[in-house]
Amino acid sequence: MPSRCLSRPGPLLGLCLLPALLLGCDASVTGGLAAANLGSVMVIGRTVPDAVVSAISGRDCSAVRLDQGQAYCRVPEPPPTPPAYCTRSLGRVDCWRAPPLALPLPVGVADGRAALTAEQEAHRTRRWPGLW
């Protein structure tokens, strides 16, 4: 990530240095802002303005994503599809999209959960930076 910003000029380098161009010729302020943006890209993968936009919107937004040809803000991840319900049959395993309507319900073959836990769902739908 940071090496792309420094190794080849592109839109990301322009965004890293944009505040410097807006402030005029004061080298100490200009250099400080450019260093802050480049350091920010190296540490959190986004410029300082990106971090502000991300914190306000609660979405993961980054100019680095734009430089990689992706959307500025990460698209929310859809919930995972439920796994197939599989049971043992005569000499094989049968699978359905939903459990069969038999009573008693046949025991499934797969171990583990068929849905996300509350903690996993909270992690999947968390706001950026994951602190709220």
N, C-alpha and C positions, 0 to 999 in steps of 0.2 A: 504494500500500500504506500508507505511513505517513499519508497524508492521510485515508484512510478511518478510521484509528484516532483521529485528532484531529477530523475534521469531523463525525462523527455518533456519538453514544453507542451502544454495542452490546456484544456479548459480548467483542470484542477489547479494547475499552477497559477493561472489567471485569477481564480477564486481565492487562492491562498494570499495573493498579493493585492487583491482589490482594495482592502482598507488602506493600504499604503498609498495607493494612487489617489484616494479621496482626500487624504489629509494634507497634501502639498509636499513641500520640500524638507520638512524637519526630519532629518535622518534618524535621530534617536527614537522618535515616536514611530516612524515608518518601519524601522528595523525591528523594534519591539513588537509591533503588531504582526509583522510577517513571521517573526520567530514564534510568537504565540500561536499563530495559525498552523505553522508547520509542526510545531511540537504537539499541538492538539490533534492533528491528523495522525501523527506517529503513535500517540498514546490511546486516543479513543476512536480513531478512524473517521473523524469529522472535524471540520473547521469550527472555530468559535461561533460564528453566526449559525452554523448547522446545529450546534449544541443548544443554542438559544431557541431556535425553531423547534427542535425535537422536544425540548423541555416544555415549551408552551403548548404544542399540539399533542404531546404524548405519543407521537409516532416516531419511528426510527428513520430520520431524514439525514442525508449526507451527500455532499458534492462528490465524494469518492465513488458513491454508487452511480452518479451521473457520468463520471469519467469512465466507468466500466460498462456504460451503455444500458444501465438499468434505470428504473424510475427513481426520482429524487427521494421519495419516502417509500419505505418497505411496504409491500402489499400485505394486509393482514392474512395470516395463515388460516386456511379453512380447517374445520375440525376433521380429525381422521375418520375414514369410513369404518364402520363397525366390521369386525372380522366375521368370516363365514362361520356358521354353526355346524360343526361336524360331529357325527355320531358313528359308532361302529355298526356295521351291517354284516351280512353273511360273507365273510372272506374279504371285505373291503371297507372303505370309509365313505360315507355319504355326507355331502356338504350342502347347506342351504344358506340363502341370504338372511333368513330369519329363522328362529327356532320353530320346529314343527308344532302343530296344534294338537299334539298327542298328550294324553294324561295317563300315567305320570310322564313328565318330561324326560325324554331319554338323556342319559349322562353324556356330556360333550367330551370329545377327545382332547381338545386343547387345554393346556394348563394356563392359568393366569386370568387377568381381567378382560372383559369384553369392551370396557369403556375406560376413559381416562379417570384417574382419581381427582378429587377436588383440588389437590395441590398441583397436579399436572395441568389441569384446565386453567388454574390461576396463572401458572407460568406461561402457558401458551397465549393467553389473552392479556398479559401484563402490559403496562404502559412503559414507554421509554423514560428514564434509564433503568427501569426495573425496581425503583425504590418506592413507588406509590402503590 
